[in-house]
Amino acid sequence: GAVVSQHPSRVICKSGTSVKIECRSLDFQATTMFWYRQFPKKSLMLMATSNEGSKATYEQGVEKDKFLINHASLTLSTLTVTSAHPEDSSFYICSATGSSSDEQFFGPGTRLTVL
Amino acid sequence: GQQLNQSPQSMFIQEGEDVSMNCTSSSIFNTWLWYKQDPGEGPVLLIALYKAGELTSNGRLTAQFGITRKDSFLNISASIPSDVGIYFCAGVGRSGATNKLIFGTGTLLAVQP
C-alpha cells in the first residue's frame, strides 16, 4: 500500500516552454502533497506544500508564478514549470500523506532537462 | 533553506564491513527519520525515531535519536552490495498543521563486493 507515482519519469524540453509533472497517490487519498527539487549530488529541498482544494504554500525563495501547483483532487497534484530555463533542470520529487498518518510516501521522481 | 549536516559525505567500504554515519542540527527535532535513495528514485523510509535517546533497529540497520534532540546516527552492520545508495536523515518540523521534512546533506555509500 501507499504507492505514489509520477509522470513523466523523464522529460526534455526547449527553453521557454512549460512542462507539467503529475503526482498521483494510487491506493490512498492524499490530503497533503509535497514537491521537492533535488540538484545532482545534493539533498532534497522542499519547494511547496499543497492541500487538496486550496492554494499551495511555497517555501521562501520559490517563485509561485514559475512553479504552478494544482491539487485538484485527493489523488492528484500537478507541478507546472512555466517558461523553463536550463537552470530549472533538476530532479523533481513529490510525496504524499494520507489522513491516517503523517508519514510521507515519495514518488519515483521526474528528471527534467531544459535545453 | 535549513539543512541538517551529515557526515561523512561519502564512504567506500568492503562488503561485510559495518558502517556508521551521523546527522547533526542546530535546531531541536521531535522526530528523526532515515531514508535511502537509489539513483534516479525517490527516497524510501528506513527507520523513524520519535523519542530522545531511542534506539531502533530494522534488520541490519540501527538508528539512535540523540539525547539533545539535535543529532542522530545510523549504523549498518555486515554491509552488502545492495546497501549502495545515498542515505539521508530528516528532521520533522511543524509548520501550522503540517509536518515538514528538513533533509540532511546526505551520505553516499559505496560497497565493494
Interface residues (C-beta under 8 A of the other chain):
Chain A: V4 T32 F34 K41 K42 S43 L44 M45 L46 T49 N51 T57 E59 Q60 G61 F91 I93 S95 T97 D102 E103 Q104 F106 G107 P108 G109 R111
Chain B: G1 Q3 G40 E41 G42 P43 V44 L45 A48 F88 V92 S95 T98 N99 K100 L101 I102 F103 G104 T105 G106 L108
